[in-house]
């Protein structure tokens, strides 16, 4: 049992995604920057009866093979007004260093 998926496909409710990401602090010569150690994505595809049809495991090396569309979608709902941006900026500065 691996539990509920982290996310499901937008257009296919039977395609489940499980994500594992492991970060660690780098060595002294890297000045302690965060290093990505594991970046695994398990994709499970079920049929309409809930039986597993296919599984794919993408690892850290596979992320360079993925291509993304150049087109952008405008989201009118996500646009913030000047006041919202200003207050959000102040909140980030107040609580950012804690």
Order of alpha helices (4+ residues) and beta strands (2+ residues): beta-beta-beta-beta-alpha
